[in-house]
Amino acid sequence: MAVRSANHPGSPIYDQLVEEHGDVLVEVRELADRTRRQADRLLHWDTGSRSRGHFEEA
């Protein structure tokens, strides 16, 4: 699996590590982005309902 990293083009050591283990940094960034989007959806799930007056204020 020959994968070139966009972050370190031409770095033979990094390229070898990516080839052996996958591009862990890219995978972590993608997972962090998915987690952030999911948390954002979960934390703001009822924003639309409140703006339409479906919830009464205490």
C-alpha positions in Angstrom: 0.0 0.0 0.0 2.0 3.0 -1.2 0.3 6.2 0.2 1.9 9.6 -0.1 1.1 11.9 2.8 -0.2 15.4 1.9 1.4 16.7 5.0 4.9 15.4 4.4 5.5 15.0 0.7 8.8 13.5 -0.2 9.7 12.4 3.4 11.0 8.9 3.0 10.7 8.0 6.7 7.2 9.3 7.0 6.2 7.6 3.7 7.6 4.3 5.0 5.7 4.6 8.2 2.5 5.4 6.3 3.1 2.4 4.0 3.6 0.1 7.0 0.9 1.4 9.4 -1.4 3.6 7.4 -1.7 7.4 7.8 -2.7 7.6 11.4 -2.7 11.4 11.5 -5.2 11.6 8.7 -7.4 8.9 10.3 -7.3 10.7 13.7 -8.2 14.1 12.0 -11.2 12.5 10.2 -12.4 10.8 13.4 -12.1 14.0 15.3 -14.1 15.9 12.7 -16.8 13.2 12.6 -17.0 13.3 16.4 -17.2 17.1 16.5 -20.0 17.1 13.9 -21.9 14.4 15.9 -21.5 16.2 19.2 -22.6 19.4 17.5 -25.8 17.7 16.2 -26.5 16.1 19.6 -25.9 19.2 21.6 -28.1 21.3 19.3 -30.8 18.7 18.4 -33.7 20.8 19.8 -32.7 24.3 18.6 -35.3 24.3 15.9 -38.0 23.1 18.2 -37.3 25.8 20.8 -37.4 28.5 18.1 -40.8 27.3 17.0 -42.1 27.6 20.6 -42.5 23.9 21.3 -40.8 24.2 24.6 -42.1 26.3 27.4 -39.6 28.2 29.5 -39.4 27.3 33.2 
